[in-house]
Amino acid sequence: MKYAQFGDRYLIRLMKGEEIVEALAGFAQEKKIRAAAVSGIGAVRNIVLGYFDPETREYLREEFPESFELAGMNGNLSLLDGKPTLHLHAVLADRSHRARAGHLFSARVSVTVEVTLVPFSGTVERKWEEEIGLNLLQLP
């Protein structure tokens, strides 16, 4: 990973082989970032996407081992049990320009991934909400 800081914002370049979610959570831990907006583009492989089924309250996961363009990744960073956690969604494009999208559980950088991370002042936490079946943002 390489990064540059511009004011309170970061431009991050993830390197080939890095796992996106793990690398960004580690970066946030190191920089003591407790809430942020996250966006990115690049090229990835070994992806795990999910779809949250509200009926079963479970994620349906699908693995994609091949390489894809990361056409868009958006989400946020907050704290869960005191540790940085990322909630990311991604749109992937294959070589025929067909798209797949969903909750991004994991992806490995195949060429490069460029991330913009915009920290917020303060802390945002997630807590389990039984009615929904997810750890949701706790906002005033």
Steps between C-alpha positions, in 0.01 A plus 500: 500500500604852424309809601504879496316726740329817377368692798294242685441283189701206374571372151606137534653265245461134587762274348468174308416215736359710785155416633288816487285474813786380720742766371254788549400384849869480595563848360209642701627328815850643448372853431236481776219575254165432667259596220547568129356491150677262262503476120724327251573358156753253360544136407436202729478120515391239755191701587225406742175693452186470706131573483316546831170311489260680736276194519767263631713780652808340350750598234504291185867494398650435161869465415659630180861377463568667163613860444252787473510875464393658826272748326387651827534439872315714753432478867599608843721423793376488857581313820364161600602386847761776500669387177483660153251323277418568139161485335577495128303431185667437166416490131721264300533481122627194313683500165164507318396808700234307692452624854464326832437687822441455869637526850879465482623243751847470349705554187867475416671768291599359158656816352429803722218647705472874562302602806383837628444497875334804658502487882223657705570669832368296788404135529226296338424157641299202380280292725288192448135571428295189552201617292718530188762237573804719431750726677367844405644849531411666828415861417325765710 
